[in-house]
Amino acid sequence: MPRHPEDKDFEWEVIFSTTLLYKAEIIKGLLEDEGIPCVIVNKQDSSYLAFGEIELFVPREDVLKAKQIMERAVTDE
């Protein structure tokens, strides 16, 4: 049965951090296409976008697979 990102039993881990939202969205799409649930948390200051990060979280059990997918995407460019 597929897991839901709001499941309280998930232990989330940051696998990517950036100041550019579009980069996080691209990676999120790649991971979701592979069945990995993702959550983007935007910690940027709403007045000063130069401050803060945008973080991409996945369930701890999917970290290795997610990193492999990200690495493969970078080397395919």
Helices and strands as residue ranges (DSSP letters): E 12-18, H 21-33, E 39-42, E 54-59, G 60-62, H 63-75
